[in-house]
Amino acid sequence: MTRGIVVMVLVLAAPLAQAQLGLPLRLPGLPTGGLAGLIDRTLPAPEDADDPTLLRDARRQRIAALLRRYPRLIERDPNGAPILASELLAFSPSDAVLARARAAGFGVLRERALAPLGARIVVLAAPARTSTRRALQELRAFDPSGTYDFNHLYFDSGTALAAPTPGREPGGTPIAPSPPALRAAASSAVAKLGLIDGGVDAHHPVFQGIAVKQYGCGGSLVPSAHGTEVASLMVGRAGDFRGAAPGADLYAADVYCGQPTGGAVDAIADAFAWLVSERVPVINVSLVGPPNALLERIVRAVIDGGSLIVAAVGNDGPAAPPLYPAAYPGVIGVTGVDAHRRALFEAERGPQVRFAAPGADMAAATMPAGYTTVRGTSFAAPIVAGLLGSELTAPDRVRAQRAIAELAQRAVHLGAPGANTVYGYGLVGADLRPAPALASAR
């Protein structure tokens, strides 16, 4: 067995039946069928990618490290996924159900009003001396027709591979930002793009002259490497660096805020509601995790409202079970390819894959002012989001589906005949891979 590639990464702690709209453009049928602090992330070498246990073990190790560090805050659900200890989610519960829950010893920890989605989420505390699993069973017994679940945690799905060279290209030439005049021309076609991730370092040169509106963390700004990298691939521009929609307005929701309990479902739901309230037509989510009943309800509402959700399919390997929100109906799941147009060996496969985009052998902007090489489906998703956003200026179900169909027609077909479980409709944005030479290993 070849030794895995060990990468040290900094990550912050830390989606629907599809509408049949009768569009003039038809899609080919798809087959049916951050943690706080430094942790070790191990991926197997490509020649070992046929061993599914190695890829799944990488994720298990990551979760185990989080549990060891925060045993009182985080635990596992029955399937081993991380959840916030003693927290249960209720989707728009009635007053009668809440009264019964309180009488049984449940406490109300917090509420998130999701007015743009016509819903609210109530976070309940399990009764004293009652396990989180047992408490969920009791809630579902109180209200069998209601929607209740654990408060799952969701993680990023990509890795920074090289340390940045702050503010300079490898040859020592300062990276010059694009002239501000370019912003008006670029953003005229792309009004808004949404991002649910960690915080974005809006002071990075690639965001100069770009409107970056941030949400979350009680109004505080908590920039993260992953959020900044993904955002740069969506809207950034500076010198030779260009994102998929350079100069577009970015609406970025931070669901981590530098906390070990970041990336929870209730925070993600709140982020979706904010982006809907801002009428953002395309929302990128480079986060992955288990199925969750409340997240599914939220995702369905967002899509029904006319916004597109683009999500990374994840890096647990081709034999792994699907990850969410990418695997929810209606979500645009994205896989990554390398410079040779080969699917990343760690990328998930299945009917949830709708498009492939560059996801390795490329650079992204990272903190504080430099570039790094990146790898993972996290970094392919924002490229697809940017391409779809160039066709949409506001949420619209019909136009959204037409944009998907048009992008599918432009895709470069790869793999087995027809849409397939590896590349979906095919490769898009192949010319949008920022040169890895922008970054140099420290």
C-alpha positions in Angstrom: 0.0 0.0 0.0 1.4 3.3 -1.0 1.8 5.8 1.7 -0.8 8.6 1.7 -0.1 12.2 1.1 -0.3 14.0 4.4 -1.3 17.6 4.2 -1.5 20.1 7.1 -4.5 22.4 6.6 -6.1 25.2 8.5 -9.9 25.0 8.4 -12.5 26.8 10.6 -14.8 24.7 12.7 -16.4 23.8 12.0 -29.4 20.2 0.0 -36.9 18.9 -3.3 -38.4 17.3 -5.9 -37.0 19.0 -9.0 -39.6 21.0 -11.0 -40.5 19.9 -14.5 -40.8 23.3 -16.2 -41.2 22.3 -19.8 -38.3 24.4 -21.0 -37.3 24.7 -24.7 -33.8 23.4 -23.9 -33.7 19.8 -22.7 -31.0 18.3 -20.5 -29.5 14.9 -21.1 -30.9 12.4 -18.5 -28.6 11.7 -15.6 -28.2 8.1 -14.4 -30.4 7.1 -11.4 -29.2 4.9 -8.8 -13.4 23.3 9.6 -12.1 22.5 12.4 -10.4 25.0 14.7 -6.7 24.8 14.6 -4.3 22.6 12.7 -5.1 18.9 12.1 -3.6 16.2 10.0 -5.5 15.4 6.8 -4.5 12.3 5.0 -5.4 11.4 1.5 -4.3 8.2 -0.2 -2.1 8.3 -3.3 -3.9 8.1 -6.6 -2.9 4.5 -7.1 -4.7 3.6 -3.9 -8.0 5.3 -4.8 -9.6 1.9 -5.5 -9.5 1.3 -1.7 -12.6 3.1 -0.4 -11.7 2.6 3.2 -8.7 5.0 2.8 -10.7 7.9 1.7 -13.5 7.3 4.2 -10.9 7.0 6.9 -9.5 10.5 6.1 -12.9 11.9 7.0 -13.3 9.7 10.1 -9.9 10.9 11.4 -11.0 14.5 10.9 -14.2 14.0 12.8 -12.4 12.1 15.5 -9.9 14.9 16.0 -12.8 17.3 16.5 -14.5 15.1 19.0 -11.3 14.6 21.0 -10.8 18.3 21.2 -14.4 19.3 22.1 -15.9 16.3 23.8 -18.5 18.4 25.7 -19.7 20.3 22.7 -19.7 17.7 19.9 -20.8 14.1 19.7 -21.8 11.6 17.0 -25.2 10.7 15.7 -26.2 7.0 15.3 -24.4 7.0 11.9 -21.2 8.6 13.2 -21.8 12.1 11.8 -20.8 15.0 14.1 -23.6 16.9 15.9 -23.9 19.5 18.6 -24.3 17.7 21.9 -27.7 17.9 23.5 -29.1 20.1 20.6 -32.2 19.2 18.6 -33.7 21.2 15.7 -37.5 21.8 15.2 -38.8 23.2 11.9 -41.6 25.7 12.4 -43.0 23.8 15.4 -46.5 24.8 16.7 -47.0 26.5 20.1 -48.7 23.4 21.3 -45.7 21.2 20.5 -43.3 23.6 22.1 -45.4 23.7 25.2 -45.4 19.9 25.4 -41.7 19.8 24.9 -41.1 22.3 27.7 -43.3 20.3 30.0 -41.1 17.2 29.2 -38.0 19.1 30.2 -36.8 20.5 26.9 -35.4 24.0 26.9 -35.4 26.6 24.1 -31.8 27.5 23.4 -32.4 29.9 20.5 -34.7 30.6 17.5 -33.9 31.6 14.0 -36.6 33.4 12.2 -36.4 32.6 8.5 -39.0 35.0 7.2 -37.8 35.0 3.6 -38.4 31.3 3.6 -41.7 31.4 5.5 -40.2 29.3 8.3 -38.4 29.3 11.6 -36.0 27.0 13.3 -36.1 26.4 17.1 -33.0 24.9 18.7 -34.0 22.8 21.7 -31.9 21.5 24.6 -32.4 17.9 25.5 -33.8 17.3 29.0 -31.3 16.7 31.8 -30.0 13.1 31.9 -31.5 12.4 28.5 -29.2 11.5 25.6 -29.4 13.5 22.4 -30.5 10.4 20.5 -33.3 9.7 23.0 -34.4 13.3 23.1 -34.9 13.3 19.3 -37.0 10.2 19.5 -39.2 11.9 22.1 -39.7 14.9 19.9 -40.7 12.8 17.0 -43.2 11.0 19.2 -44.7 14.3 20.3 -45.3 15.4 16.7 -45.0 12.5 14.2 -45.9 14.9 11.3 -43.3 17.5 12.3 -39.7 17.9 11.1 -37.0 17.3 13.8 -33.4 16.3 13.6 -29.9 16.7 15.1 -28.0 19.9 14.7 -25.4 18.3 12.3 -22.0 20.0 11.5 -20.9 20.5 7.9 -17.2 20.8 6.8 -15.4 22.2 3.8 -14.5 19.8 0.9 -11.1 21.0 -0.2 -7.5 21.4 0.8 -4.8 24.1 0.5 -1.7 22.4 -0.7 1.0 25.1 -0.6 1.7 28.0 1.6 1.1 31.4 0.0 3.6 33.9 -1.1 2.0 37.1 0.3 1.3 39.7 -2.4 3.9 38.6 -4.9 4.2 36.3 -7.8 7.0 33.6 -7.6 9.4 35.8 -9.5 9.1 38.6 -6.9 6.9 40.9 -9.0 4.2 42.5 -6.9 0.7 41.3 -7.8 -1.1 44.4 -9.3 -4.9 44.6 -8.8 -7.0 45.1 -11.9 -8.0 48.7 -12.6 -11.2 49.7 -10.8 -12.8 50.6 -14.1 -13.0 46.9 -15.0 -15.6 46.3 -12.2 -18.5 48.0 -13.9 -18.1 46.1 -17.1 -17.7 42.7 -15.3 -20.5 43.2 -12.8 -23.0 44.4 -15.4 -23.6 40.8 -16.5 -23.4 39.3 -13.0 -25.2 41.2 -10.4 -24.9 38.9 -7.3 -23.3 35.7 -6.3 -23.9 34.1 -2.9 -21.4 32.1 -0.8 -22.0 30.0 2.3 -18.7 29.1 3.8 -16.2 30.6 6.3 -15.5 34.3 6.3 -13.8 36.1 3.4 -10.8 38.4 3.7 -12.2 41.2 1.7 -8.9 43.1 2.0 -7.1 40.7 -0.2 -5.9 42.4 -3.5 -8.2 40.1 -5.6 -11.2 41.8 -4.1 -10.1 45.3 -4.6 -13.0 47.3 -6.1 -15.4 44.4 -5.6 -18.5 44.8 -3.4 -18.2 42.1 -0.7 -21.2 42.1 1.7 -20.7 39.7 4.6 -23.2 38.3 7.1 -23.0 36.3 10.3 -20.9 36.2 13.5 -23.0 38.9 15.1 -21.7 41.5 12.7 -18.0 40.6 13.4 -15.7 39.7 10.5 -13.8 36.5 11.0 -11.9 35.8 7.7 -10.9 32.2 6.9 -8.5 30.7 4.4 -11.1 28.4 2.9 -13.8 31.1 2.5 -11.3 33.4 0.9 -10.0 30.8 -1.5 -13.5 29.8 -2.7 -14.6 33.4 -3.0 -11.6 34.3 -5.1 -12.4 31.6 -7.6 -15.9 33.0 -7.9 -15.4 36.8 -8.2 -11.7 37.6 -7.7 -9.4 39.4 -10.1 -5.8 40.8 -9.8 -3.1 40.7 -12.4 -3.1 37.3 -14.1 -5.7 36.0 -11.6 -9.3 35.7 -12.6 -12.3 34.1 -11.0 -15.2 32.7 -13.0 -17.2 35.9 -12.6 -14.6 38.5 -11.9 -15.9 41.7 -10.4 -19.4 40.3 -9.5 -20.9 41.4 -6.2 -20.3 38.9 -3.5 -22.7 38.1 -0.7 -20.8 35.9 1.7 -22.4 34.3 4.8 -19.9 33.0 7.4 -21.3 29.9 9.2 -18.2 29.1 11.2 -17.1 32.4 12.8 -13.9 30.7 14.1 -15.9 28.5 16.5 -15.5 24.8 17.1 -19.3 24.4 16.8 -19.4 26.3 13.5 -21.0 24.9 10.3 -24.2 23.8 12.1 -27.5 23.3 10.3 -29.2 26.3 12.0 -26.5 28.6 11.0 -26.6 27.3 7.4 -30.4 27.8 7.3 -30.0 31.4 8.6 -27.4 32.0 5.8 -29.8 30.7 3.2 -32.6 32.9 4.5 -30.3 36.0 4.4 -29.2 35.3 0.8 -32.8 34.8 -0.3 -33.7 38.1 1.4 -31.0 39.7 -0.7 -32.4 38.1 -3.9 -29.2 36.3 -4.7 -29.8 34.1 -7.8 -26.9 31.6 -7.4 -25.6 30.4 -4.1 -22.4 28.4 -3.8 -22.0 25.9 -0.9 -18.6 24.2 -0.7 -19.6 22.3 2.5 -20.5 18.7 2.9 -22.2 16.5 5.5 -24.9 14.0 6.2 -28.6 14.2 5.2 -30.6 16.3 7.6 -34.4 16.7 7.5 -34.4 20.4 8.3 -31.6 21.3 5.8 -33.6 19.4 3.1 -36.7 21.6 3.9 -34.6 24.7 3.7 -32.9 23.7 0.4 -36.3 22.9 -1.1 -37.7 26.3 -0.2 -34.6 28.1 -1.6 -34.9 26.3 -4.9 -38.7 26.7 -5.1 -38.0 30.5 -4.7 -36.0 30.5 -7.9 -32.4 30.5 -6.6 -29.9 28.0 -7.8 -27.8 26.1 -5.2 -24.4 24.9 -6.4 -22.6 22.5 -4.1 -19.4 20.5 -4.0 -20.1 16.7 -4.1 -17.3 16.0 -1.6 -14.0 14.2 -1.3 -14.8 10.9 0.4 -14.0 8.8 -2.7 -15.9 7.2 -5.6 -17.4 4.4 -3.5 -18.6 6.6 -0.6 -22.3 7.3 0.2 -23.5 10.7 -1.2 -22.9 13.8 0.8 -25.2 16.8 1.3 -26.5 19.3 0.3 -25.1 18.4 -3.1 -27.1 15.1 -3.2 -30.5 16.8 -2.6 -32.8 16.9 -5.7 -32.5 20.2 -7.6 -29.0 21.1 -6.2 -26.2 21.4 -8.8 -23.6 19.0 -7.6 -20.0 19.7 -8.9 -17.0 17.4 -9.1 -13.4 18.4 -9.8 -10.9 17.5 -12.4 -7.1 18.0 -12.7 -5.1 19.7 -15.4 -5.4 16.5 -17.5 -9.2 16.5 -17.3 -9.2 13.5 -15.1 -11.7 13.3 -12.2 -10.0 13.8 -8.9 -9.5 10.3 -7.4 -11.0 11.5 -4.1 -14.1 13.0 -5.7 -17.5 11.4 -5.0 -19.5 9.9 -7.9 -23.2 9.3 -8.5 -26.3 10.9 -10.0 -25.8 14.0 -7.9 -22.8 15.0 -10.1 -24.2 17.5 -12.6 -21.0 19.2 -13.8 -17.2 18.9 -13.6 -14.9 21.9 -13.3 -11.2 22.5 -12.5 -10.5 21.3 -9.0 -6.8 20.8 -8.8 -3.5 22.0 -10.3 -4.6 25.6 -9.8 -4.1 28.6 -7.5 -6.5 30.5 -5.3 -6.1 33.6 -3.2 -5.7 33.0 0.5 -4.9 35.0 3.6 -3.3 37.4 4.1 -2.5 38.6 0.6 -1.0 35.8 -1.4 -1.9 32.7 -3.3 -1.9 29.0 -2.7 -2.5 25.9 -4.7 -5.7 24.1 -3.9 -7.3 20.7 -4.5 -10.8 19.4 -3.9 -14.4 19.6 -5.1 -14.7 22.8 -2.9 -12.8 24.7 -5.5 -14.7 23.3 -8.6 -18.1 24.4 -7.3 -17.4 28.2 -7.3 -16.4 28.0 -10.9 -19.7 26.5 -11.9 -21.5 29.0 -9.7 -19.8 31.9 -11.4 -20.7 30.5 -14.9 -24.4 30.1 -14.0 -24.4 33.5 -12.3 -23.4 35.1 -15.5 -26.9 34.1 -16.9 -29.0 35.3 -14.0 -29.6 38.6 -12.3 -32.4 37.7 -10.0 -34.0 34.5 -8.6 -36.3 33.0 -11.4 -37.1 29.3 -11.6 -37.6 29.2 -15.4 -34.5 31.2 -16.2 -32.5 29.2 -13.6 -33.4 25.9 -15.3 -32.6 27.4 -18.7 -29.2 28.5 -17.5 -28.4 24.9 -16.4 -29.5 23.6 -19.8 -27.4 26.1 -21.7 -24.4 25.4 -19.6 -24.9 21.6 -20.1 -25.0 22.2 -23.9 -21.6 24.0 -23.7 -20.0 21.4 -21.5 -17.1 19.3 -22.9 -18.2 15.6 -22.7 -16.0 13.3 -20.7 -16.2 9.7 -19.7 -18.9 7.2 -20.7 -21.4 8.2 -23.4 -24.1 10.5 -22.2 -24.4 12.2 -18.9 -22.6 10.0 -16.4 -21.9 9.6 -12.7 -18.3 10.7 -12.9 -18.5 14.0 -14.9 -22.2 14.7 -15.1 -23.0 16.7 -18.2 -19.3 17.3 -18.7 -16.5 19.8 -18.0 -17.1 23.5 -17.9 -14.8 26.4 -17.1 -11.7 24.5 -18.3 -10.1 27.8 -19.3 -10.7 29.3 -15.8 -8.0 27.4 -14.0 -5.8 30.0 -12.3 -2.1 29.1 -13.0 -0.6 27.2 -10.0 2.6 29.2 -10.7 0.9 32.1 -8.8 1.7 30.2 -5.6 5.0 28.8 -4.5 5.7 26.5 -1.6 7.3 28.1 1.4 
